[in-house]
């Protein structure tokens, strides 16, 4: 009888304890991205990178199942992003936050990461200060100063004496302009004018005319990915500004695949600096592009590779902690991590928790009848220069 009672008590204990035990075997990741609105394609491409990594590597890490909960922030909406992050943490009990295509949203969610002590991985948002807003945050995309300060330095050293800047009037645009001009002037160049354009659906014609009137050696451009690069490219061509008449320099968004399709041959000769392009020549990237096309019927882009590498960072940090989701444990595991990405070698800086990577200088050329970015120079192992100047 005693054995029977013990057996029943054991069964009862299993029935009572198991639900909690099962819950502990699931790691929840909250993804906040714009799946609708002006930046919907950005969100979809970043999420596709997340999906592809999980397709390739499964949904079990350190013996625990990965569950992804997606939330649509709808665009630049910091209040919504913060509310969604709070809901994911409080109501959905997520262990990790990721996604974050846009700077204002990442900054808003950083408060939640810091307060809740949740590991947060930024897959795109590129304003330098973002990772300073939570000690539990790392970034797998890029910072604008990382690209543009070395690009400004490079441009001046190619003999370009004067530049006029056209940038979007929000954090990333201001970051890009400030960084390019800093690098350009430090190397002996001169900025002869600038204009900041609205983020939402601007008419670029008047802004382009101001740049033309200044008659610089080159124009430097930053606008966010999506519909705007092609619209600006058309406005430049409409005012007679093409690489044949003036050097056009820009952050890589202006020469992304969709933008080039819309600009046509007027884009030939545009020079950009960027951290990834699907035409990057490496065996790993060729396989990545092939797998991505098989899964989604299109090429990956910077957003895709940011999401893909973001999930790799999450998976490998979890593997190092043995599935421990404590925010401090995960960020400690992430610091200093290095690996070969489809974009080339990358690492997470152990001091700043930001990405270290190669910046590629590319020129738009027509290859086999198709407009592509051809890499012709590079600057390896670039850290975010803003944080490098911060006191230790």
DOLUMMI-26064 format. One record per residue (C-alpha): chain; x, y negated, z. Coordinates in steps of 0.02 Angstrom, whole numbers. Example, Ala and Ser with C-alpha at 12.3 -4.5 7.8 and 13.67 -1.06 7.14 Angstrom:
2
chain; u; v; w
A; 615; 225; 390
A; 684; 53; 357
END
This chain:
392
chain; u; v; w
A; 0; 0; 0
A; 141; -120; 45
A; 220; -88; -125
A; 54; -124; -211
A; 31; -286; -116
A; 209; -338; -157
A; 179; -302; -340
A; 19; -406; -341
A; 108; -549; -252
A; 249; -541; -381
A; 123; -548; -524
A; 35; -694; -441
A; 201; -786; -425
A; 235; -760; -609
A; 63; -826; -656
A; 86; -979; -547
A; 267; -1018; -592
A; 271; -974; -776
A; 184; -1129; -848
A; 314; -1242; -767
A; 451; -1124; -820
A; 389; -1124; -998
A; 378; -1314; -999
A; 560; -1324; -945
A; 608; -1222; -1098
A; 547; -1361; -1215
A; 647; -1519; -1251
A; 538; -1659; -1317
A; 608; -1790; -1435
A; 507; -1947; -1469
A; 531; -2024; -1642
A; 477; -2205; -1667
A; 479; -2262; -1849
A; 376; -2366; -1973
A; 278; -2234; -2067
A; 160; -2367; -2138
A; 177; -2546; -2196
A; 318; -2637; -2287
A; 455; -2524; -2215
A; 363; -2358; -2231
A; 487; -2284; -2353
A; 629; -2328; -2236
A; 543; -2231; -2097
A; 504; -2084; -2210
A; 683; -2070; -2272
A; 754; -2078; -2096
A; 629; -1948; -2037
A; 671; -1838; -2186
A; 851; -1837; -2124
A; 789; -1778; -1953
A; 682; -1644; -2035
A; 822; -1581; -2147
A; 942; -1560; -2002
A; 812; -1461; -1907
A; 772; -1355; -2060
A; 957; -1312; -2076
A; 992; -1283; -1891
A; 828; -1221; -1820
A; 728; -1287; -1673
A; 818; -1197; -1531
A; 965; -1278; -1441
A; 1047; -1208; -1285
A; 905; -1082; -1275
A; 771; -1216; -1273
A; 643; -1260; -1406
A; 648; -1433; -1484
A; 480; -1520; -1503
A; 470; -1683; -1601
A; 331; -1809; -1567
A; 318; -1945; -1701
A; 245; -2119; -1678
A; 210; -2249; -1813
A; 265; -2425; -1763
A; 198; -2497; -1927
A; 339; -2622; -1961
A; 430; -2755; -1864
A; 329; -2744; -1703
A; 434; -2749; -1544
A; 284; -2753; -1427
A; 213; -2598; -1511
A; 383; -2511; -1509
A; 401; -2541; -1322
A; 225; -2479; -1287
A; 253; -2323; -1392
A; 417; -2288; -1303
A; 331; -2307; -1134
A; 190; -2191; -1188
A; 313; -2061; -1250
A; 408; -2064; -1086
A; 263; -2076; -964
A; 121; -1983; -1052
A; 212; -1863; -1168
A; 360; -1832; -1052
A; 490; -1844; -1190
A; 671; -1814; -1144
A; 753; -1910; -1286
A; 707; -2060; -1396
A; 765; -2081; -1577
A; 719; -2159; -1744
A; 721; -2350; -1738
A; 738; -2413; -1914
A; 724; -2598; -1869
A; 821; -2706; -1747
A; 677; -2791; -1653
A; 598; -2623; -1617
A; 760; -2544; -1558
A; 793; -2690; -1441
A; 619; -2675; -1366
A; 632; -2488; -1339
A; 805; -2507; -1263
A; 724; -2578; -1106
A; 626; -2416; -1087
A; 782; -2310; -1114
A; 876; -2409; -982
A; 736; -2406; -853
A; 688; -2223; -878
A; 870; -2168; -900
A; 829; -2081; -1064
A; 956; -2037; -1198
A; 918; -2144; -1352
A; 994; -2123; -1525
A; 973; -2264; -1651
A; 963; -2196; -1828
A; 969; -2360; -1923
A; 943; -2529; -1836
A; 1107; -2620; -1866
A; 1120; -2776; -1759
A; 1278; -2765; -1656
A; 1206; -2801; -1483
A; 1079; -2659; -1483
A; 1187; -2530; -1396
A; 1230; -2652; -1257
A; 1048; -2653; -1201
A; 1047; -2477; -1128
A; 1192; -2376; -1057
A; 1106; -2218; -1118
A; 1106; -2267; -1303
A; 1216; -2216; -1450
A; 1202; -2261; -1635
A; 1233; -2154; -1789
A; 1201; -2282; -1926
A; 1306; -2440; -1941
A; 1324; -2615; -1876
A; 1316; -2762; -1994
A; 1478; -2838; -1927
A; 1564; -2670; -1954
A; 1525; -2682; -2140
A; 1530; -2867; -2172
A; 1677; -2934; -2073
A; 1798; -2817; -2162
A; 1707; -2854; -2326
A; 1733; -3041; -2304
A; 1917; -3012; -2270
A; 1929; -2899; -2423
A; 1841; -3027; -2535
A; 1957; -3170; -2488
A; 2107; -3060; -2521
A; 2043; -3028; -2699
A; 2062; -3213; -2740
A; 1883; -3271; -2709
A; 1898; -3448; -2639
A; 1719; -3505; -2607
A; 1557; -3416; -2563
A; 1373; -3460; -2537
A; 1269; -3345; -2426
A; 1086; -3292; -2446
A; 1023; -3186; -2300
A; 859; -3135; -2219
A; 813; -3242; -2070
A; 817; -3113; -1930
A; 946; -3024; -1823
A; 1029; -2914; -1956
A; 1035; -3052; -2086
A; 1113; -3174; -1964
A; 1235; -3039; -1908
A; 1283; -3005; -2089
A; 1308; -3188; -2133
A; 1406; -3230; -1976
A; 1518; -3078; -1995
A; 1554; -3099; -2180
A; 1595; -3283; -2159
A; 1706; -3245; -2009
A; 1807; -3118; -2106
A; 1809; -3225; -2264
A; 1866; -3387; -2182
A; 1994; -3300; -2071
A; 2075; -3235; -2232
A; 2077; -3408; -2312
A; 1908; -3422; -2399
A; 1779; -3561; -2380
A; 1590; -3549; -2358
A; 1510; -3691; -2457
A; 1329; -3665; -2408
A; 1199; -3546; -2343
A; 1012; -3514; -2341
A; 906; -3398; -2235
A; 749; -3327; -2314
A; 590; -3260; -2232
A; 590; -3073; -2195
A; 413; -3042; -2258
A; 387; -3049; -2447
A; 481; -3208; -2489
A; 485; -3294; -2659
A; 672; -3302; -2689
A; 672; -3425; -2836
A; 701; -3586; -2740
A; 834; -3506; -2629
A; 928; -3439; -2779
A; 925; -3610; -2862
A; 1010; -3687; -2709
A; 1149; -3560; -2722
A; 1170; -3594; -2908
A; 1179; -3782; -2879
A; 1322; -3756; -2754
A; 1425; -3675; -2892
A; 1528; -3557; -2782
A; 1648; -3423; -2842
A; 1532; -3292; -2768
A; 1365; -3267; -2684
A; 1352; -3153; -2533
A; 1181; -3072; -2504
A; 1095; -2978; -2365
A; 913; -2925; -2372
A; 836; -2769; -2292
A; 814; -2611; -2393
A; 647; -2579; -2477
A; 565; -2694; -2604
A; 668; -2850; -2572
A; 835; -2807; -2656
A; 751; -2784; -2825
A; 648; -2943; -2803
A; 804; -3043; -2763
A; 898; -2963; -2907
A; 761; -3017; -3027
A; 764; -3194; -2956
A; 952; -3204; -2981
A; 940; -3143; -3161
A; 795; -3263; -3191
A; 909; -3409; -3143
A; 1050; -3346; -3252
A; 1154; -3276; -3108
A; 1225; -3105; -3150
A; 1395; -3025; -3118
A; 1443; -3089; -3292
A; 1420; -3271; -3238
A; 1463; -3265; -3053
A; 1529; -3136; -2930
A; 1385; -3059; -2832
A; 1434; -2979; -2669
A; 1319; -2898; -2545
A; 1282; -2777; -2409
A; 1243; -2610; -2490
A; 1053; -2630; -2481
A; 1053; -2739; -2637
A; 1125; -2594; -2739
A; 1026; -2448; -2670
A; 951; -2327; -2795
A; 776; -2402; -2808
A; 845; -2579; -2819
A; 959; -2531; -2963
A; 815; -2450; -3057
A; 718; -2613; -3046
A; 863; -2730; -3086
A; 922; -2637; -3240
A; 1085; -2681; -3327
A; 1090; -2853; -3244
A; 1156; -2760; -3091
A; 1313; -2697; -3179
A; 1463; -2772; -3091
A; 1381; -2809; -2922
A; 1506; -2770; -2785
A; 1445; -2707; -2617
A; 1515; -2636; -2456
A; 1425; -2492; -2372
A; 1447; -2335; -2269
A; 1350; -2211; -2376
A; 1290; -2179; -2552
A; 1221; -2016; -2625
A; 1359; -2026; -2756
A; 1496; -2016; -2624
A; 1618; -1886; -2689
A; 1639; -1748; -2560
A; 1590; -1565; -2558
A; 1488; -1590; -2400
A; 1391; -1735; -2474
A; 1356; -1643; -2636
A; 1279; -1502; -2535
A; 1183; -1626; -2427
A; 1111; -1712; -2581
A; 1064; -1545; -2659
A; 978; -1484; -2500
A; 888; -1650; -2479
A; 825; -1649; -2658
A; 765; -1470; -2636
A; 670; -1516; -2479
A; 600; -1687; -2527
A; 619; -1708; -2715
A; 727; -1863; -2706
A; 900; -1923; -2657
A; 947; -1964; -2478
A; 1001; -2141; -2431
A; 1078; -2232; -2283
A; 920; -2205; -2181
A; 921; -2019; -2217
A; 1102; -1996; -2166
A; 1074; -2099; -2009
A; 931; -1985; -1957
A; 1026; -1828; -2006
A; 1181; -1875; -1906
A; 1070; -1935; -1764
A; 996; -1761; -1746
A; 1168; -1683; -1756
A; 1224; -1795; -1612
A; 1070; -1746; -1511
A; 1092; -1560; -1545
A; 1278; -1559; -1505
A; 1256; -1664; -1348
A; 1122; -1542; -1288
A; 1236; -1396; -1328
A; 1376; -1475; -1225
A; 1260; -1502; -1076
A; 1185; -1329; -1089
A; 1013; -1405; -1120
A; 1023; -1529; -977
A; 921; -1681; -1033
A; 982; -1801; -899
A; 1018; -1967; -986
A; 1189; -1989; -908
A; 1241; -1811; -948
A; 1190; -1830; -1130
A; 1274; -1998; -1159
A; 1432; -1933; -1076
A; 1427; -1785; -1195
A; 1402; -1900; -1344
A; 1548; -2017; -1305
A; 1699; -1979; -1412
A; 1610; -1848; -1517
A; 1679; -1839; -1695
A; 1630; -1740; -1849
A; 1627; -1737; -2039
A; 1466; -1817; -2103
A; 1402; -1821; -2282
A; 1469; -2000; -2281
A; 1643; -1947; -2224
A; 1726; -1937; -2052
A; 1629; -2022; -1911
A; 1643; -2034; -1722
A; 1552; -2108; -1573
A; 1664; -2234; -1488
A; 1690; -2178; -1308
A; 1688; -2357; -1243
A; 1547; -2438; -1343
A; 1442; -2285; -1390
A; 1436; -2355; -1567
A; 1488; -2272; -1729
A; 1663; -2275; -1804
A; 1669; -2241; -1992
A; 1738; -2284; -2164
A; 1677; -2438; -2256
A; 1674; -2410; -2445
A; 1691; -2549; -2575
A; 1587; -2505; -2729
A; 1547; -2580; -2899
A; 1386; -2548; -2996
A; 1429; -2460; -3158
A; 1335; -2363; -3290
A; 1390; -2182; -3287
A; 1311; -2057; -3408
A; 1172; -2183; -3442
A; 1131; -2209; -3257
A; 1170; -2355; -3142
A; 1272; -2296; -2994
A; 1386; -2365; -2860
A; 1566; -2315; -2895
A; 1683; -2321; -2745
A; 1849; -2402; -2789
A; 1918; -2454; -2620
A; 1890; -2412; -2436
A; 1932; -2465; -2260
A; 1941; -2313; -2143
A; 1906; -2298; -1956
A; 1811; -2462; -1938
A; 1739; -2502; -1767
A; 1607; -2634; -1731
A; 1716; -2791; -1723
A; 1596; -2885; -1609
A; 1615; -2758; -1469
A; 1802; -2746; -1502
A; 1815; -2929; -1453
A; 1712; -2909; -1295
A; 1808; -2909; -1130
A; 1838; -2733; -1066
END
